[in-house]
Amino acid sequence: MTGLRVLKRLFTGVMVLFLIYGCSSKGENRGSILIGSIRSDRKVAETKIYVYPVGNHTKEITFGYSGLDIYVPIGTYDLKIDWRGTIKWVNNVKVEPYKKAEQQVIFPLGTLVVRSSNSDGSPADASVLVTPVNEGTQGIDVQRNEKGEITAMTIQGEKIKLGDKEEEVISKFKPDFRRSEPTKEAEGTEITYYFRILGTNIDLTFTKSGSAPSTLKIISYDEKVAAGIAGEPIELNPGKYDVKVEHERITKWIRAVEIKDKEKTEQSINYPVGKIIIKPTKPIEDAKEVPVAIYLEGRYEVMAKGGKLGEEISIVPGTYDILIEYNNKKHWIRGVEVKDKGVVTKEISLTN
C-alpha cells in the first residue's frame, strides 16, 4: 500500500508540473481583451465584440462579448463593438503576455416620444416606425417598380441599381458596414452581401452567368430602425430620422427629426376624427347590447370600426356602410358620410 501511495504522489506531481509548464509555455503568447460597454444613461449595453488584425477589417480573427475575457495571441488588434446594430470601433488595442487589455465603450443614446391625438382632443392610438432620413447625401433613397420591387438605391450619396457589377457596387461600401460574412450558393453562381447602414439592414444579391462579371440581381431593404407606439419612448442613436405614424388607415410622416444624446425629443401629430351614433326608432330593451359594424362603403371584407347602439363611435372621416344585426335579421344603413369633427346620428327601425 505504501508503494502504491508513493506512485500516486509521484504521478500527481508529474501531472501538476505538466499542467504548469504545459500551460505556461502555451500561454506565453496569449493575453486577453475585456470590453465594458455602457449606454450614455449609464446602463449596461450588452455588446458583441469582433476582433480583427490592425487595418484589416475584412478578416475576422475571433469574437466575444462585453464583460467576458476574449483570449487572443499577443499582438495589436482593431475591435468592432456591436450594440443592437450600432457599431463602434476601438483600434490599435495592444495585447501583452499574461495581461488584460481593458477598455470601456460608451454608446450615446437619446429618446423619441410621438404624441398623437384626434382633432377633438382625444388620444389617437398610433404605431410609430423610425426610418433613416431621406435627406440628400446623409440618408437612404429607394426607387421601386410597379410591383414594389427595389430597382435602385442611393445610400449616403452612392447610387446602386440592378445590373451593376459586383466589384463596382461593393467598392462603394466600407468593410465596416458589413454585419456578417457573405454567403454563396453551392454552385457558386450567386453571392449575397449583408450590410447595416444608418441602422437598417441592406442585403445585396449578385448572380454570375458564364464568364460574364457577377451583377446585382436583388436589393433587399428593411427600412425599420426602430418601432413603437405613440406615447411610449423609443430609444435611438443620435442622428436624424424620418418617422412614420399610422392611425386607422391614415399615414403621416414627420421628417428629419433630430435625436440628441441624453435628450428626450417630443413630436406631436394630429388626426381628423368624426363620430357616428346609431339609434333605434323605437326603444328596445337590450339596445346597449346590439352590435354596430361599420364598413368602408362597398367594402365588406374587413370591418373598419365596431360599437353598440346608442353610443358615440369615433371614426376617421369617410363614407361608410353600417350593419346592425338584431333578432337574426340584418339591417343596413348605406352611404353614411362622416366629416372631421362632425357627428352623424342615424335612426333605424329594428322592429320590422
N, C-alpha and C positions, 0 to 999 in steps of 0.2 A: 504493500500500500504506500510505503514511504517513497519507493522508487516511482510509482505512478504519479504521486503528488509532485515530485520534483520535475517529472516530464511535463506535467500540465503547466507548472510555473514557467519552465523554460519556453514552452510553446506560446504561452500568453505573452511573455516578454518579447519574443521574436515578433509576434503579431503587432504589439504596440510599437516596436521600433520600425516595423514595416509601414504601419499606418502613418507614423510621424514623418519618416523620411520620404516615404512614397508620396504623401500628400504635399509635403513642403516642396519637394522637387517639382511636382506638377503645378503647385500653386505659386511658385516663384514668378511666373509670368502672367499672373492674374491679379486683378483688383475688382472693385465693384463701383457701380453708379447708383446713387439714391436720389430720386427726384421727389420733392414735396410740392404738390400742386394745390393752390387755393384760388378762390374767386376774390374779386376786389371787395366783396362784403365779408371777407374773412372765413367763409365756409369752405369746407374741403371740396376740391374738384377732383373727381376720380378720372384719371387720365391713363392713356396708353402711350408708352414711350418706344419709339423706333430708333435703333442705333445704326449709324452709317459711318463709312470712312470719311475723313475730313474732305470736304469739297466734292464728294461724290454721293449725291442724294438719290441715285437710282439703284444702288446696290445695298439692300438691307442686310445687316450682319445678324442682328437678333432683335428681340423686343421684350418689353416687360411692362410693369405697371407702377404707378406712383405709390410711394410708401413701401415698396419692396426692393431689395437689392437686385441689381442686374449684374451678373458676373461676366466679365469680358477680359480678354488678354490685355496686357499693358499697351498703352498707345494713346492716341488722341482721336476723339470722335466728334461727330455732329449728331445732335439729338433732335428728333421731331416729337413734340408732345402734342397729343391729340385729345382735346376735350369736346366731346359731342360734335365733332366735325370742325371745331375751331383749332387751328394749328398755330403753335409757337415753336420757334427754333432756338436751341441753345448750341452754339458752335464752339469748337476747339476745347472740348472737355478732356482734360488730361487725366488718365488713369495710371496710377503707380502701383507697384507690387504691395500687396497686403494693406492697401489703403482704400478708403471710400471717398469717391468724388461726390460731394453733396451740392445740390442746387435747389433753390426754391423758385417756382414759376408762378406768377400771378396773372390770372385771366381777368381782363376788365369786363364789367357786366352792368347793363342798365335794364330798366323795365319799361314796358309799354302797357298802358291801360286804355282801352277804347270804350267809351261810354255811349251807348246807343239808346235813343228814345223815340217815341212816336210823336206826331205833330200835336197830339192832345196832352203831351207831357208824361204819358205813361211809359214805363220801361219797355224796350223792344228787345226780345231775345234775338241775338245775332251771333253768327260764327265769325271768327277772325282768322284770316290767313295772311301771314307775313311773307313777302317775296322780295327778291333782290330789286333794287331800284332800277328803273328803266331810264337812265339819265346819262346820255352821251357816252363817253369813254369809261364811265365808272360802273356801269351796270350791265344787264343782260337784255338783249332784244331778240325776240323769236319770230320767225316767219313760218307760217303754216300754209298748206294747200287746202283745197275744199274738203278734203277728208279729215282735216285736223292734224295731219302728219307734219312734223317739223322738216322743212326743206333747207333752212339756213338759220344761223345764229350769229349775232355779234356779241362777243364776250370781252368786256373791257377794251373795246375798240378793235378787237381782232375778229374778222369775219371768216366763218367757215360755212361750206354748203355741200350738199350731197354731190358726190362725184369728184370732190377734191382728193388729191393724192395723200396717202397716209403720211409720208415723210413731211410734206408741207404743213399738214394740219398739226401734227404732234409737235413740230418745232415752234409752234405759236404758244405753247403752254409750258410753264415752268414745271420741272420734275416734282417740285414741292406740292403741286396741285393734285398729284396722284393720290387717291385714297386707298388703292390696293394695286397689286400687280396685274397686268393684262392677262386675259385668258384666251386660249386658242382652241379651235375645233380640232378634232382628231386628224382630219385630213389636212389641216394647216392652211386651208383656204380662207378662213375667217378669224379675225382677231378683234377683241373688244377691250378698249381702254376705259378706266374708271377714274373720273376726276371729281374733286369737290372744290367749287369755286364760288366765292361770295355766299357760303353757307348752304349751297344746293348741290345735288348730285347730277352730274352730266356723264352719260355713257356714250361712247363713240364706237360704232362697229364698222370695220373695214373688210372688204372682200377682195379676193385675188382670183383672176381668171387667166390661166396660161402664163405667159411670160410678161404680161402687162403689169404695170405697178398696181399695188393694192389701193382701192379707192373707198371713200366714205359712203356707206350704204344706209346706215340708220343713225339718227340722232335721238337719244332718249334724254328727257329733261324733267326732273322733279322740281317744280318751281318753289316748293314749300321750304322756307327757312324755319318757320315755327308756326304754331297754330294754337288757338284757344277760343274762349268765348268772351263776349262783351262783358265788361265789368271786372274781369279777373286779370291779374298781372301776368304778362308774358315776358320771360327773361330773354334778352338779346345781347349780342355783342355790340359795342358802339359802332355806329355807322348810319347810313341812310337806307330806308326801306320803303317799298310800296306796300300798302295794307289794303286787303280786300275784305269788305264786311258784307255779309249776306244775311238778309232777314226776309222770310216769306217770299221768295222768288225775286226779290229786289237786291241787286248787287251794286254796291257803291265802293269807290276807291278813294283812299287818302294817299296822296302821292308825296314821295320824298320826305318821309318822316325821319327826323334825325334823333338817334338814340345816343346819349352820352353816358360815360362811365359813372356809376354810383348814383345816377339820377333816375327819377320816375317821370316819364313823358306821358301826358294825358292828351287824348284826342276825343272829340265829340262828334257824333253823327246823328242825323235826324231822318226819320222815315214818315211818309204820309200814311194816314190811317182814317178809316171811316167806321161806321157801326151799322149793323143790321139787327132789327128786332122783329121777330115773327110772333104774332098773337092770334089766338083762335077768335073767330067772330062771335062765338058763344062760349061762355065759361065751361071748362071741363075740369073734373076733379083732379086728375093726375097731370095737369098741364106742365108742371115743373119737371116731369119725368119723360116727356115726349122729346125724342131727339130731333135736331135740325141739322141736316147735312148740306153744306154749301159747296158747289162745284163751279169751276170756271165755265162760262157759257158754252154749251155744246161739247164739253169735255168731261166725261164721267168716269174716266179710269182711275183718277185719284181725287179724293176729297180735299178741297182747299182749306176748309175750316169746319168745325162742328160746334154744336152748342145745344141749348134747350129752348123750348117755347117760352116766350116772355122775357128772356134775358138779353142783355146787350152783347152782341158778338163782334169783337173788334176784327177788322179785316183790311187788307191792302185795297186801295181804290181799284175798281174794275167793274166788269159786268158779269153777273153770276146767275146760275140756275139753282133753285133751292128745293130740296126734297124733305118732306115731312111724312114719316110713316106712322100711322095710327090705326089701331084695330085691324092690322093686317092689310091696310089699304095704303097706296102711295099717292101723295098729293104734291103736285109740283107748282112752284111759282117761278116763271121763267123771265129772263132778261132784266134782272134787278140791277140797276146801275148805282154804284157807290162812289161818292166823291170824297176827296180829302176833307177831313173834319166834319163830314156830313153824317147825319143819322137817318137811315131809311127804315120806316116802320111799315110792315105789311100785315094784312089780316087774311086768314084763310079759314074756310068752313071745313071742319073735320067731322061734322055730324051727318053728312050726306051718305 
